[in-house]
Amino acid sequence: MAKKSTQVDPEQFLYRYLNNASPTGFESSGQKMWLDYLRPYVDDYLVDTYGTVVGIINPEAPYKVVIEAHADEISWFVNYITDDGYLYLRRNGGSDALIAPSMRANIHTRNGIVKGVFGWPAIHVRNIEKDEAPTIKNIFIDCGCKNREEVHNHGVHVGSVVTFADELMELNGRFYVGRALDNRVGGFMVAEVARLIRENKYQLGYGLYVVNSVQEEIGLRGAEMIARRLKPNLAIITDVCHDTQSPMYKKIEQGDLSCGKGPVLTYGPAVQNNVLDMIIGVAEKQQIPFQRASVTRSTGTDTDSFAYASEGVASALISLPLKYMHTTVETIHKEDVQNVIRLIYEVLVQLKGDEDFRYFK
């Protein structure tokens, strides 16, 4: 049974959870934090071999519904240490070398965090004619050490994980801004759905599995594993998508989506149309604003792993619009966060637990 822990204010949890690092493959500290917040609102939980966590309401019910987000964030691996003590890196997920110079870095070791900086030569000493831009081949970290031995003495080695040192803040009282909102804010949102169900004393007619998956950023791996294990009847996935209003986006190619205009509902092969129509019907009935997007071969989210697991799971994607993905200033609208939570909650409370979403029988 789930051990009950002291309930925490949701916004306090949001800040603490998002400020905690959760690199792909090394999500355990954030997962423990997330589970501790979720425990008062679920009946049981499980943790799989690679760290995906599932909170369960009504674990004995035969009909299973999943709501899911992913817990990991992009990061870096130390790949080479020079004789002079500089660190060269390898990507862990879709990390962007272009934004790295002048960033502060946290190098995660068994002994705690070692501080470093992404160094970069001054503009007037670089070869402007060759337009020397930051790439994975030339960015480096300076952790203030004089040689390789001193780096090792601090517990830093090849394979040490590096994250940017940035924390959550608010912008104009309207937006949350920070690193790794993709998609740990999703973990917050699905946990909030569980909280609302428990606090409103709603009795579900099915088993609800609140999933926070690992390793999405390197190929949806955590969702793939847990989908095979749970074998749910229905999966509702939440992730982020691109706000295309800011400069340099191409709306004709990337859609016309905006922070502040509600959750984004996606059309595509992995999205089961009857489930999507059900969600749209709930949004319209409850007057929850929403936007629409389309994809081609795949959604690029954990929806794909659930949809194509085992014999196939009826799946849909509810996305949160986000600016500046895979940077340290990912930006989301507060109202969108609440509307995603509300939409998932309203979908769940109208389910009976015997739905068959097949197109025909």
Secondary structure, 3 states (H helix, E strand, C coil): CCCCCCCCCHHHHHHHHHHCCCECCCCHHHHHHHHHHHHHHCCEEEECCCCCEEEEECCCCCCEEEEEEECCECEEEEEEECCCCEEEEEEECCCCHHHCCCCEEEEEECCEEEEEEEECCCHHHCCCCCCCCCCCCCCEEECCCCCHHHHHHCCCCCCCEEEECCCCEEECCCEEEECCHHHHHHHHHHHHHHHHHHHCCCCCCCEEEEEEECCCCCCCHHHHHHHHHHCCCEEEEEEEEECCCCCCCCHHHHCCCCCCCCCEEEECCCCCHHHHHHHHHHHHHCCCCCEEEECCCCCCCHHHHHHCCCCCCEEEEEEEEEECCCCCCEEEEHHHHHHHHHHHHHHHHHCCCCCCCCCCC
